Amino acid sequence: MGAEVGWIAWIIIGGLAGWIGSKIMGTDEQQGLLLNIIVGVVGAFLGGFLLGALGVDIEGAGYFFSFLTALLGAVILLWLVKLVTGRK
């Protein structure tokens, strides 16, 4: 039985993943708390989709793996935004 991640946990995990992802990508000065949460939550969906497409079992993996998935997705999302907008 895996740990189910609720919506409050997704906000916390998303906020942390978005913040750390923005630190990694150097966009932290441009983002606030709300944008960090949005980037982290969208990144979680993106990371989950990509890992699922690669055959990684992501169901019931718990909070730590959910955080890593959100962080991976947030970094990819921020990289794509920088690529499209041309920001350095």
PDB file as gemmi writes it, atoms N, CA and C in Angstrom:
CRYST1    1.000    1.000    1.000  90.00  90.00  90.00 P 1                      
ATOM      1  N   MET A   1       0.852  -1.184   0.000  1.00  0.00           N  
ATOM      2  CA  MET A   1       0.000   0.000   0.000  1.00  0.00           C  
ATOM      3  C   MET A   1       0.889   1.236   0.000  1.00  0.00           C  
ATOM      4  N   GLY A   2       0.789   2.053  -1.022  1.00  0.00           N  
ATOM      5  CA  GLY A   2       1.615   3.256  -1.148  1.00  0.00           C  
ATOM      6  C   GLY A   2       0.989   4.445  -0.443  1.00  0.00           C  
ATOM      7  N   ALA A   3       1.818   5.439  -0.216  1.00  0.00           N  
ATOM      8  CA  ALA A   3       1.344   6.662   0.433  1.00  0.00           C  
ATOM      9  C   ALA A   3       0.658   7.548  -0.605  1.00  0.00           C  
ATOM     10  N   GLU A   4      -0.584   7.882  -0.350  1.00  0.00           N  
ATOM     11  CA  GLU A   4      -1.338   8.757  -1.242  1.00  0.00           C  
ATOM     12  C   GLU A   4      -0.960  10.208  -0.938  1.00  0.00           C  
ATOM     13  N   VAL A   5      -0.659  10.961  -1.983  1.00  0.00           N  
ATOM     14  CA  VAL A   5      -0.269  12.358  -1.814  1.00  0.00           C  
ATOM     15  C   VAL A   5      -1.514  13.219  -2.045  1.00  0.00           C  
ATOM     16  N   GLY A   6      -1.958  13.943  -1.002  1.00  0.00           N  
ATOM     17  CA  GLY A   6      -3.142  14.780  -1.086  1.00  0.00           C  
ATOM     18  C   GLY A   6      -2.837  16.143  -1.684  1.00  0.00           C  
ATOM     19  N   TRP A   7      -3.870  16.950  -1.865  1.00  0.00           N  
ATOM     20  CA  TRP A   7      -3.688  18.235  -2.547  1.00  0.00           C  
ATOM     21  C   TRP A   7      -2.885  19.224  -1.716  1.00  0.00           C  
ATOM     22  N   ILE A   8      -2.993  19.187  -0.396  1.00  0.00           N  
ATOM     23  CA  ILE A   8      -2.176  20.084   0.433  1.00  0.00           C  
ATOM     24  C   ILE A   8      -0.701  19.692   0.324  1.00  0.00           C  
ATOM     25  N   ALA A   9      -0.445  18.386   0.314  1.00  0.00           N  
ATOM     26  CA  ALA A   9       0.932  17.913   0.143  1.00  0.00           C  
ATOM     27  C   ALA A   9       1.469  18.318  -1.220  1.00  0.00           C  
ATOM     28  N   TRP A  10       0.611  18.300  -2.262  1.00  0.00           N  
ATOM     29  CA  TRP A  10       1.054  18.713  -3.597  1.00  0.00           C  
ATOM     30  C   TRP A  10       1.434  20.190  -3.615  1.00  0.00           C  
ATOM     31  N   ILE A  11       0.719  21.015  -2.861  1.00  0.00           N  
ATOM     32  CA  ILE A  11       1.065  22.436  -2.793  1.00  0.00           C  
ATOM     33  C   ILE A  11       2.421  22.609  -2.111  1.00  0.00           C  
ATOM     34  N   ILE A  12       2.638  21.889  -1.023  1.00  0.00           N  
ATOM     35  CA  ILE A  12       3.914  21.988  -0.312  1.00  0.00           C  
ATOM     36  C   ILE A  12       5.048  21.420  -1.163  1.00  0.00           C  
ATOM     37  N   ILE A  13       4.851  20.229  -1.708  1.00  0.00           N  
ATOM     38  CA  ILE A  13       5.869  19.609  -2.557  1.00  0.00           C  
ATOM     39  C   ILE A  13       6.116  20.466  -3.789  1.00  0.00           C  
ATOM     40  N   GLY A  14       5.042  20.971  -4.389  1.00  0.00           N  
ATOM     41  CA  GLY A  14       5.177  21.824  -5.567  1.00  0.00           C  
ATOM     42  C   GLY A  14       5.927  23.107  -5.266  1.00  0.00           C  
ATOM     43  N   GLY A  15       5.623  23.716  -4.137  1.00  0.00           N  
ATOM     44  CA  GLY A  15       6.321  24.939  -3.749  1.00  0.00           C  
ATOM     45  C   GLY A  15       7.809  24.707  -3.561  1.00  0.00           C  
ATOM     46  N   LEU A  16       8.155  23.632  -2.859  1.00  0.00           N  
ATOM     47  CA  LEU A  16       9.568  23.307  -2.648  1.00  0.00           C  
ATOM     48  C   LEU A  16      10.268  22.951  -3.955  1.00  0.00           C  
ATOM     49  N   ALA A  17       9.616  22.121  -4.764  1.00  0.00           N  
ATOM     50  CA  ALA A  17      10.216  21.726  -6.038  1.00  0.00           C  
ATOM     51  C   ALA A  17      10.361  22.919  -6.972  1.00  0.00           C  
ATOM     52  N   GLY A  18       9.359  23.787  -7.020  1.00  0.00           N  
ATOM     53  CA  GLY A  18       9.437  24.980  -7.867  1.00  0.00           C  
ATOM     54  C   GLY A  18      10.528  25.929  -7.410  1.00  0.00           C  
ATOM     55  N   TRP A  19      10.670  26.078  -6.078  1.00  0.00           N  
ATOM     56  CA  TRP A  19      11.692  26.966  -5.535  1.00  0.00           C  
ATOM     57  C   TRP A  19      13.099  26.428  -5.814  1.00  0.00           C  
ATOM     58  N   ILE A  20      13.308  25.129  -5.528  1.00  0.00           N  
ATOM     59  CA  ILE A  20      14.620  24.537  -5.772  1.00  0.00           C  
ATOM     60  C   ILE A  20      14.917  24.488  -7.267  1.00  0.00           C  
ATOM     61  N   GLY A  21      13.896  24.182  -8.071  1.00  0.00           N  
ATOM     62  CA  GLY A  21      14.083  24.193  -9.527  1.00  0.00           C  
ATOM     63  C   GLY A  21      14.455  25.569 -10.040  1.00  0.00           C  
ATOM     64  N   SER A  22      13.844  26.615  -9.477  1.00  0.00           N  
ATOM     65  CA  SER A  22      14.180  27.979  -9.907  1.00  0.00           C  
ATOM     66  C   SER A  22      15.581  28.368  -9.448  1.00  0.00           C  
ATOM     67  N   LYS A  23      16.032  27.841  -8.311  1.00  0.00           N  
ATOM     68  CA  LYS A  23      17.417  28.058  -7.868  1.00  0.00           C  
ATOM     69  C   LYS A  23      18.390  27.382  -8.831  1.00  0.00           C  
ATOM     70  N   ILE A  24      18.072  26.147  -9.211  1.00  0.00           N  
ATOM     71  CA  ILE A  24      18.930  25.405 -10.142  1.00  0.00           C  
ATOM     72  C   ILE A  24      19.014  26.118 -11.489  1.00  0.00           C  
ATOM     73  N   MET A  25      17.879  26.619 -11.974  1.00  0.00           N  
ATOM     74  CA  MET A  25      17.827  27.242 -13.303  1.00  0.00           C  
ATOM     75  C   MET A  25      18.140  28.736 -13.274  1.00  0.00           C  
ATOM     76  N   GLY A  26      18.353  29.312 -12.101  1.00  0.00           N  
ATOM     77  CA  GLY A  26      18.717  30.720 -11.994  1.00  0.00           C  
ATOM     78  C   GLY A  26      17.577  31.688 -12.270  1.00  0.00           C  
ATOM     79  N   THR A  27      16.353  31.266 -12.002  1.00  0.00           N  
ATOM     80  CA  THR A  27      15.196  32.133 -12.243  1.00  0.00           C  
ATOM     81  C   THR A  27      14.504  32.545 -10.946  1.00  0.00           C  
ATOM     82  N   ASP A  28      15.128  32.316  -9.813  1.00  0.00           N  
ATOM     83  CA  ASP A  28      14.481  32.553  -8.530  1.00  0.00           C  
ATOM     84  C   ASP A  28      14.143  34.023  -8.302  1.00  0.00           C  
ATOM     85  N   GLU A  29      14.971  34.930  -8.787  1.00  0.00           N  
ATOM     86  CA  GLU A  29      14.718  36.357  -8.590  1.00  0.00           C  
ATOM     87  C   GLU A  29      13.473  36.826  -9.340  1.00  0.00           C  
ATOM     88  N   GLN A  30      13.084  36.110 -10.370  1.00  0.00           N  
ATOM     89  CA  GLN A  30      11.951  36.501 -11.203  1.00  0.00           C  
ATOM     90  C   GLN A  30      10.636  35.903 -10.713  1.00  0.00           C  
ATOM     91  N   GLN A  31      10.679  34.970  -9.780  1.00  0.00           N  
ATOM     92  CA  GLN A  31       9.488  34.246  -9.349  1.00  0.00           C  
ATOM     93  C   GLN A  31       9.174  34.527  -7.892  1.00  0.00           C  
ATOM     94  N   GLY A  32       7.910  34.496  -7.569  1.00  0.00           N  
ATOM     95  CA  GLY A  32       7.471  34.595  -6.191  1.00  0.00           C  
ATOM     96  C   GLY A  32       6.974  33.248  -5.713  1.00  0.00           C  
ATOM     97  N   LEU A  33       6.400  33.241  -4.538  1.00  0.00           N  
ATOM     98  CA  LEU A  33       5.915  32.000  -3.936  1.00  0.00           C  
ATOM     99  C   LEU A  33       4.850  31.326  -4.793  1.00  0.00           C  
ATOM    100  N   LEU A  34       3.869  32.102  -5.261  1.00  0.00           N  
ATOM    101  CA  LEU A  34       2.781  31.524  -6.052  1.00  0.00           C  
ATOM    102  C   LEU A  34       3.296  30.906  -7.349  1.00  0.00           C  
ATOM    103  N   LEU A  35       4.200  31.590  -8.038  1.00  0.00           N  
ATOM    104  CA  LEU A  35       4.744  31.050  -9.288  1.00  0.00           C  
ATOM    105  C   LEU A  35       5.598  29.820  -9.015  1.00  0.00           C  
ATOM    106  N   ASN A  36       6.320  29.796  -7.898  1.00  0.00           N  
ATOM    107  CA  ASN A  36       7.085  28.594  -7.537  1.00  0.00           C  
ATOM    108  C   ASN A  36       6.160  27.403  -7.334  1.00  0.00           C  
ATOM    109  N   ILE A  37       5.031  27.621  -6.660  1.00  0.00           N  
ATOM    110  CA  ILE A  37       4.068  26.539  -6.446  1.00  0.00           C  
ATOM    111  C   ILE A  37       3.506  26.063  -7.780  1.00  0.00           C  
ATOM    112  N   ILE A  38       3.128  27.006  -8.632  1.00  0.00           N  
ATOM    113  CA  ILE A  38       2.569  26.640  -9.941  1.00  0.00           C  
ATOM    114  C   ILE A  38       3.587  25.859 -10.763  1.00  0.00           C  
ATOM    115  N   VAL A  39       4.825  26.341 -10.809  1.00  0.00           N  
ATOM    116  CA  VAL A  39       5.878  25.651 -11.566  1.00  0.00           C  
ATOM    117  C   VAL A  39       6.098  24.251 -11.003  1.00  0.00           C  
ATOM    118  N   GLY A  40       6.101  24.117  -9.682  1.00  0.00           N  
ATOM    119  CA  GLY A  40       6.305  22.816  -9.066  1.00  0.00           C  
ATOM    120  C   GLY A  40       5.177  21.839  -9.334  1.00  0.00           C  
ATOM    121  N   VAL A  41       3.935  22.308  -9.244  1.00  0.00           N  
ATOM    122  CA  VAL A  41       2.785  21.422  -9.485  1.00  0.00           C  
ATOM    123  C   VAL A  41       2.699  21.037 -10.957  1.00  0.00           C  
ATOM    124  N   VAL A  42       2.868  22.007 -11.854  1.00  0.00           N  
ATOM    125  CA  VAL A  42       2.877  21.696 -13.292  1.00  0.00           C  
ATOM    126  C   VAL A  42       4.065  20.797 -13.609  1.00  0.00           C  
ATOM    127  N   GLY A  43       5.199  21.078 -12.958  1.00  0.00           N  
ATOM    128  CA  GLY A  43       6.371  20.231 -13.134  1.00  0.00           C  
ATOM    129  C   GLY A  43       6.130  18.808 -12.669  1.00  0.00           C  
ATOM    130  N   ALA A  44       5.343  18.645 -11.609  1.00  0.00           N  
ATOM    131  CA  ALA A  44       5.014  17.301 -11.124  1.00  0.00           C  
ATOM    132  C   ALA A  44       4.219  16.531 -12.169  1.00  0.00           C  
ATOM    133  N   PHE A  45       3.261  17.208 -12.792  1.00  0.00           N  
ATOM    134  CA  PHE A  45       2.496  16.549 -13.859  1.00  0.00           C  
ATOM    135  C   PHE A  45       3.394  16.222 -15.048  1.00  0.00           C  
ATOM    136  N   LEU A  46       4.262  17.163 -15.430  1.00  0.00           N  
ATOM    137  CA  LEU A  46       5.184  16.946 -16.543  1.00  0.00           C  
ATOM    138  C   LEU A  46       6.157  15.812 -16.228  1.00  0.00           C  
ATOM    139  N   GLY A  47       6.749  15.854 -15.037  1.00  0.00           N  
ATOM    140  CA  GLY A  47       7.668  14.794 -14.636  1.00  0.00           C  
ATOM    141  C   GLY A  47       6.991  13.441 -14.556  1.00  0.00           C  
ATOM    142  N   GLY A  48       5.778  13.408 -14.004  1.00  0.00           N  
ATOM    143  CA  GLY A  48       5.017  12.161 -13.934  1.00  0.00           C  
ATOM    144  C   GLY A  48       4.687  11.612 -15.302  1.00  0.00           C  
ATOM    145  N   PHE A  49       4.327  12.504 -16.224  1.00  0.00           N  
ATOM    146  CA  PHE A  49       4.035  12.073 -17.591  1.00  0.00           C  
ATOM    147  C   PHE A  49       5.280  11.500 -18.262  1.00  0.00           C  
ATOM    148  N   LEU A  50       6.399  12.207 -18.131  1.00  0.00           N  
ATOM    149  CA  LEU A  50       7.636  11.752 -18.776  1.00  0.00           C  
ATOM    150  C   LEU A  50       8.145  10.440 -18.175  1.00  0.00           C  
ATOM    151  N   LEU A  51       8.125  10.334 -16.852  1.00  0.00           N  
ATOM    152  CA  LEU A  51       8.577   9.092 -16.228  1.00  0.00           C  
ATOM    153  C   LEU A  51       7.637   7.933 -16.555  1.00  0.00           C  
ATOM    154  N   GLY A  52       6.337   8.211 -16.596  1.00  0.00           N  
ATOM    155  CA  GLY A  52       5.382   7.182 -16.986  1.00  0.00           C  
ATOM    156  C   GLY A  52       5.595   6.721 -18.417  1.00  0.00           C  
ATOM    157  N   ALA A  53       5.928   7.666 -19.300  1.00  0.00           N  
ATOM    158  CA  ALA A  53       6.186   7.319 -20.701  1.00  0.00           C  
ATOM    159  C   ALA A  53       7.453   6.480 -20.837  1.00  0.00           C  
ATOM    160  N   LEU A  54       8.386   6.657 -19.900  1.00  0.00           N  
ATOM    161  CA  LEU A  54       9.617   5.862 -19.916  1.00  0.00           C  
ATOM    162  C   LEU A  54       9.458   4.519 -19.209  1.00  0.00           C  
ATOM    163  N   GLY A  55       8.259   4.247 -18.696  1.00  0.00           N  
ATOM    164  CA  GLY A  55       7.979   2.974 -18.065  1.00  0.00           C  
ATOM    165  C   GLY A  55       8.278   2.912 -16.579  1.00  0.00           C  
ATOM    166  N   VAL A  56       8.547   4.060 -15.947  1.00  0.00           N  
ATOM    167  CA  VAL A  56       8.819   4.094 -14.509  1.00  0.00           C  
ATOM    168  C   VAL A  56       7.489   4.034 -13.763  1.00  0.00           C  
ATOM    169  N   ASP A  57       7.390   3.129 -12.793  1.00  0.00           N  
ATOM    170  CA  ASP A  57       6.172   3.006 -11.993  1.00  0.00           C  
ATOM    171  C   ASP A  57       6.151   4.125 -10.955  1.00  0.00           C  
ATOM    172  N   ILE A  58       5.253   5.097 -11.140  1.00  0.00           N  
ATOM    173  CA  ILE A  58       5.214   6.265 -10.266  1.00  0.00           C  
ATOM    174  C   ILE A  58       4.025   6.243  -9.304  1.00  0.00           C  
ATOM    175  N   GLU A  59       3.187   5.257  -9.401  1.00  0.00           N  
ATOM    176  CA  GLU A  59       2.002   5.168  -8.544  1.00  0.00           C  
ATOM    177  C   GLU A  59       2.391   4.724  -7.140  1.00  0.00           C  
ATOM    178  N   GLY A  60       1.986   5.475  -6.147  1.00  0.00           N  
ATOM    179  CA  GLY A  60       2.203   5.095  -4.764  1.00  0.00           C  
ATOM    180  C   GLY A  60       3.653   5.095  -4.327  1.00  0.00           C  
ATOM    181  N   ALA A  61       4.477   5.918  -4.940  1.00  0.00           N  
ATOM    182  CA  ALA A  61       5.909   5.914  -4.641  1.00  0.00           C  
ATOM    183  C   ALA A  61       6.248   6.710  -3.380  1.00  0.00           C  
ATOM    184  N   GLY A  62       5.337   7.506  -2.877  1.00  0.00           N  
ATOM    185  CA  GLY A  62       5.566   8.247  -1.648  1.00  0.00           C  
ATOM    186  C   GLY A  62       6.002   9.680  -1.888  1.00  0.00           C  
ATOM    187  N   TYR A  63       6.218  10.374  -0.781  1.00  0.00           N  
ATOM    188  CA  TYR A  63       6.504  11.806  -0.833  1.00  0.00           C  
ATOM    189  C   TYR A  63       7.864  12.125  -1.444  1.00  0.00           C  
ATOM    190  N   PHE A  64       8.889  11.355  -1.107  1.00  0.00           N  
ATOM    191  CA  PHE A  64      10.230  11.666  -1.596  1.00  0.00           C  
ATOM    192  C   PHE A  64      10.309  11.513  -3.113  1.00  0.00           C  
ATOM    193  N   PHE A  65       9.787  10.416  -3.648  1.00  0.00           N  
ATOM    194  CA  PHE A  65       9.803  10.223  -5.093  1.00  0.00           C  
ATOM    195  C   PHE A  65       8.896  11.237  -5.790  1.00  0.00           C  
ATOM    196  N   SER A  66       7.791  11.592  -5.150  1.00  0.00           N  
ATOM    197  CA  SER A  66       6.917  12.625  -5.712  1.00  0.00           C  
ATOM    198  C   SER A  66       7.653  13.960  -5.794  1.00  0.00           C  
ATOM    199  N   PHE A  67       8.429  14.274  -4.754  1.00  0.00           N  
ATOM    200  CA  PHE A  67       9.224  15.505  -4.759  1.00  0.00           C  
ATOM    201  C   PHE A  67      10.266  15.471  -5.874  1.00  0.00           C  
ATOM    202  N   LEU A  68      10.976  14.355  -6.018  1.00  0.00           N  
ATOM    203  CA  LEU A  68      11.983  14.249  -7.079  1.00  0.00           C  
ATOM    204  C   LEU A  68      11.359  14.352  -8.467  1.00  0.00           C  
ATOM    205  N   THR A  69      10.182  13.753  -8.623  1.00  0.00           N  
ATOM    206  CA  THR A  69       9.464  13.845  -9.897  1.00  0.00           C  
ATOM    207  C   THR A  69       9.064  15.287 -10.177  1.00  0.00           C  
ATOM    208  N   ALA A  70       8.551  15.983  -9.162  1.00  0.00           N  
ATOM    209  CA  ALA A  70       8.160  17.391  -9.322  1.00  0.00           C  
ATOM    210  C   ALA A  70       9.380  18.259  -9.612  1.00  0.00           C  
ATOM    211  N   LEU A  71      10.490  17.989  -8.948  1.00  0.00           N  
ATOM    212  CA  LEU A  71      11.713  18.760  -9.178  1.00  0.00           C  
ATOM    213  C   LEU A  71      12.226  18.554 -10.600  1.00  0.00           C  
ATOM    214  N   LEU A  72      12.244  17.318 -11.060  1.00  0.00           N  
ATOM    215  CA  LEU A  72      12.661  17.028 -12.432  1.00  0.00           C  
ATOM    216  C   LEU A  72      11.771  17.763 -13.429  1.00  0.00           C  
ATOM    217  N   GLY A  73      10.470  17.678 -13.228  1.00  0.00           N  
ATOM    218  CA  GLY A  73       9.529  18.350 -14.123  1.00  0.00           C  
ATOM    219  C   GLY A  73       9.658  19.862 -14.066  1.00  0.00           C  
ATOM    220  N   ALA A  74       9.891  20.417 -12.872  1.00  0.00           N  
ATOM    221  CA  ALA A  74      10.043  21.871 -12.731  1.00  0.00           C  
ATOM    222  C   ALA A  74      11.281  22.362 -13.468  1.00  0.00           C  
ATOM    223  N   VAL A  75      12.378  21.628 -13.345  1.00  0.00           N  
ATOM    224  CA  VAL A  75      13.608  22.019 -14.045  1.00  0.00           C  
ATOM    225  C   VAL A  75      13.403  21.943 -15.565  1.00  0.00           C  
ATOM    226  N   ILE A  76      12.753  20.898 -16.026  1.00  0.00           N  
ATOM    227  CA  ILE A  76      12.475  20.772 -17.464  1.00  0.00           C  
ATOM    228  C   ILE A  76      11.554  21.889 -17.927  1.00  0.00           C  
ATOM    229  N   LEU A  77      10.512  22.178 -17.143  1.00  0.00           N  
ATOM    230  CA  LEU A  77       9.575  23.248 -17.485  1.00  0.00           C  
ATOM    231  C   LEU A  77      10.280  24.598 -17.558  1.00  0.00           C  
ATOM    232  N   LEU A  78      11.103  24.910 -16.564  1.00  0.00           N  
ATOM    233  CA  LEU A  78      11.819  26.187 -16.568  1.00  0.00           C  
ATOM    234  C   LEU A  78      12.822  26.256 -17.716  1.00  0.00           C  
ATOM    235  N   TRP A  79      13.455  25.142 -18.043  1.00  0.00           N  
ATOM    236  CA  TRP A  79      14.372  25.096 -19.180  1.00  0.00           C  
ATOM    237  C   TRP A  79      13.626  25.380 -20.488  1.00  0.00           C  
ATOM    238  N   LEU A  80      12.448  24.777 -20.632  1.00  0.00           N  
ATOM    239  CA  LEU A  80      11.639  25.001 -21.837  1.00  0.00           C  
ATOM    240  C   LEU A  80      11.193  26.458 -21.936  1.00  0.00           C  
ATOM    241  N   VAL A  81      10.785  27.039 -20.801  1.00  0.00           N  
ATOM    242  CA  VAL A  81      10.363  28.457 -20.793  1.00  0.00           C  
ATOM    243  C   VAL A  81      11.524  29.347 -21.188  1.00  0.00           C  
ATOM    244  N   LYS A  82      12.719  29.069 -20.646  1.00  0.00           N  
ATOM    245  CA  LYS A  82      13.898  29.861 -21.002  1.00  0.00           C  
ATOM    246  C   LYS A  82      14.248  29.692 -22.478  1.00  0.00           C  
ATOM    247  N   LEU A  83      14.069  28.478 -22.994  1.00  0.00           N  
ATOM    248  CA  LEU A  83      14.355  28.199 -24.399  1.00  0.00           C  
ATOM    249  C   LEU A  83      13.410  28.980 -25.312  1.00  0.00           C  
ATOM    250  N   VAL A  84      12.134  28.993 -24.977  1.00  0.00           N  
ATOM    251  CA  VAL A  84      11.129  29.658 -25.800  1.00  0.00           C  
ATOM    252  C   VAL A  84      11.234  31.183 -25.696  1.00  0.00           C  
ATOM    253  N   THR A  85      11.443  31.684 -24.484  1.00  0.00           N  
ATOM    254  CA  THR A  85      11.472  33.142 -24.308  1.00  0.00           C  
ATOM    255  C   THR A  85      12.838  33.754 -24.618  1.00  0.00           C  
ATOM    256  N   GLY A  86      13.875  32.921 -24.659  1.00  0.00           N  
ATOM    257  CA  GLY A  86      15.208  33.441 -24.943  1.00  0.00           C  
ATOM    258  C   GLY A  86      15.872  34.133 -23.770  1.00  0.00           C  
ATOM    259  N   ARG A  87      15.342  33.948 -22.565  1.00  0.00           N  
ATOM    260  CA  ARG A  87      15.945  34.561 -21.372  1.00  0.00           C  
ATOM    261  C   ARG A  87      17.155  33.759 -20.936  1.00  0.00           C  
ATOM    262  N   LYS A  88      18.101  34.468 -20.348  1.00  0.00           N  
ATOM    263  CA  LYS A  88      19.323  33.795 -19.874  1.00  0.00           C  
ATOM    264  C   LYS A  88      19.328  33.669 -18.393  1.00  0.00           C  
TER     265      LYS A  88                                                      
END                                                                             
